[in-house]
């Protein structure tokens, strides 16, 4: 922990610590963990080698970001939402 704290300070990063047992403060992470838990870990016999595991991680991330509709994004996927948001932003903010 001391090495982490020193590296954080050296990089000028602020550490935000959430209180324990407060998922309402960290909903995005909680939702992502739930998706991985129920749609990947529980459904697949995952390999124990990192290079083979990365294939599964990349496939689920691609599915989630480019094809799967997200209710919080009006039924769009994150990729489409980012594209629409980028097109709507003034040139000075792109």
Secondary structure, 3 states (H helix, E strand, C coil): CHHHHHHHHHCCCCCCCCCCCCHHHCHHHHHHHHHHHHHHHCCCCCCCCHHHHHHHHHHHHHHHHHCCCCHHHCCCCHHHHHHHHHHHCCHHHC
